[in-house]
């Protein structure tokens, strides 16, 4: 099987990238196409239609309830709607496809680079031993044949290939250049050319080869030291990406909720352009784009080529995706799906005056997923940005209701009362008026 692939590669000039990059990219494209065509992806604008459908379903259920309460001879039985299958966002599919495309290639080139670096180090040992044998009186051809019989680690098969070529009448230059080409290292290729030229020159060829071995070892050491010094920038980029995620989280949970929910109109009577904007997905997408290009920059700075940054792209994107799913999407949802439902009975959207109690109490109802009221459930209440809720928690009645009285703080603008029961949250907005203030 190995020989078959080798013959196939020689006959059709197949490159390694065809398998490590071409095939994964094709799989990623097929994954995107299948996800879209099979309806696994939630396309932009689909959410609004789902909300309208949900509202129609609620209206229909309310009509059925009224008909049953009207005393019809034949009660109409409600048919529970089947829960819709959860779909992936388009962003999720694109991220998964990107990871599928880049991970195999990034792993392959990273492993190949390590193998090449190891072979370069072994090649310095090969040149050193070659110079020693030539000092002992052997010519370059006999020295290579002798070295092919020793243990040279990963370099051994390549040296034996050169020895075999010499046995079948190839020149020293042809054999050494063929060996260098098989090692796929520009550094080895340059020093092999130097060794070949030294073999044609007069004087002490062994001393020239020894000097080449020492010089090559010095260059490898310098390269390793340079990569070590530049590795600190990897940490800086990773840390900066974490800071970006943290800033996005703080903005979504502390600042933007107040700006995005300042009511349907502005103070001048115009539409509030911030209301309805999906800041969470916007930040999430920007973070993922920054992770991808940041990884490429890391590869260019630390290793001199953007392709070596693909592994950093994969790590940053995977890490940011997990963090984004936990902290950013959704940010602070109006209601988080759980084992109960929280609905507002009264007090929502009422107008309050800063520093004064609200005219009406806030009343919420706790039901299970079948719509049955839950009794004796503890409901915790909180208010932002400031103010007071009394009591801070209430236990539901037989009807599933819990209520709280609210005194607004001194700040103007919207207030938000949050009801929390069994880790399910419901956010209630209160508008303020300047009427009655001194």
C-alpha angles and dihedrals in degrees: 000000000000091000090050092056091045091053090046091051093049094045097047100026091238114187125212090240090065089070103030096043110013097053095045091049090051090049090049092052091048089049091054093047094048093046091054098041094046092052095245092129127078102224123210111279094021092105093064092054090050091054091050091049090050091052091051089049091053092049090050092050090049090052091051090050092052091048091052092048089051091072101248116178093236111041115217113237117220115233110217112234117241112247111253116245112258111253131207120244117245088243091057092053092049092049093049090047091051092051091048090052100047107032099072093046094045092050092047097050091045092053091043091052091052091049091048092050090051091049090050090055090048090049090060087056090048092054091047092052090044091055091048093053091048089051086056090060103266121131119237094261095052090043092056091048091051092048091051088066093057130079108267098161115222089355092061099087091050093050090048088052090054091047091051091050090052091050091055093053104269116145123250090250094051093046095047093047091049090051091049091050091053091054093058095216125130091203092054090046092055095048092044088057088050091051091049092051090047091054090058095047125084127242127048105348092175091059091052091050091047090051090049090052092052093044092050091049090052092052091050089051092050092049091050092048091049092051089048092053092047094047089083088070089061089060091046093053093046091048091048090052089052090051090053091053090048093050091049090051093050092048093048095048102035112022115021098050089069094045095045094047102045091124135273094290137038126237089268092055097254127124117282103241092194093060111094097017113134100229093166095061091040093056091041093054093046091050092051092048090049090049092054097048092037089058091052090051090051090054093049094049100041103033104019097243132076092221089070087057093065091087089055089048090056094046095046094044093048093047094046092046092055092045091046093051090050102041110016112033105087102007107197104346121205088234130004116215111249141132093300140041126228119205130177113243098183143337098060119133093006120150118248138182120232111255094017134093119262115258092235132035120244110250123187131180125220118207135166122244090273091056097253115141116251116223126208095015114149113234119192121206131201135172133213143234090009141319137088136280121201116232104016088213135018135190118234122250127227088279090054093249127144125178141190137188117230133208112191123225127238095269122104121224133054123337126204125210113196123203115200125189125161090348090302114122134201121189120209122195124218123191123211133220131200091222113118096020119125 
